[in-house]
């Protein structure tokens, strides 16, 4: 009963109809993000939003209705499936229960523009449509890598044994390989989980710790970094099919423009954030060296492919070959 009431509240909060007409625009699409408005993972989405209005000459708008206060990040895809939302900026890893392949793009090397050019974005879009009936328009993230943050210094791979670490499906294989206990916690709840001792650290993109004040709960960041963040921009399929070819082109062009915009933006953001964390907040960067660093990087990728490829007997082998194509450049 509680879950049903929650869904009713979401529907009324967002409005029943998806694509709506508003003053100054021929079409307004309702959107949400899996993260709070100040989260750095949303910046590609904000640029997409700006580009839609710019390219359409103001005739189309993407109206942001909220973040995780609407629903759990792990449940937001269902709002797109049901048509409560037209657009969602989320993460394939959050939706791995419905799209087993959702975690794989994190393990691909290359920029979003390179993935699109190589046909990889379309390949995953086809899988997404088949699995959940939703359109993957593109990837709204920049070239942001992942790191491990801890409350106490960890100076070796062996130091993770027995630690309680925040997890999503993306991080699970590496955490297990390191000997840590992995606990699934939505990103907005990481601060409280650290404060209460539920977790001893977290796996996360290298940016985000500053905006969410997580530096108040952690002391250290581990290098080398690994993987690449991939935020997914979903569109409800019925909403997409109701658009004219010209309107569909506006959304596609806006997505490509956002993908091309993100590299320079995130490069600057990463440098500024790391400088602030170390210089102002005293965070220590602990860097594994030599063979230990190589072993860690190898563990990050190999443990992940090994665990998740069997979850996709239909596409796993082909996905791994696509990833190797970028690794071998």
Secondary structure, 3 states (H helix, E strand, C coil): CHHHHHHHHHHHHHCCCCCEEECCEEEEEEEEECCCCCCHHHHHHHHHHHHHHHHCCCCEEEEECCCCCCCCCCCHHHHHHHCCCCEEEEEHHHHCCCCHHHHHHHHCCCCHHHHHHCCHHHHHHHHHHHHHCEEEEEECCCCCCEEEEECCCCCCHHHHCCCEEEECHHHHHHHHHHCCEEEECCHHHHHHHHHCCCCCEEEEECCCCCCCCHHHCCCEEEEEEECCCCEEEEEEHHHHHHCCHHHHHHHHHHHHHHHHHHHHHHHHHHHHHHHHHHHCCCCEEEECCHHHHHHHHHHHHHHHHHHHHHHHCCCHHHHHHHHHHHHCC
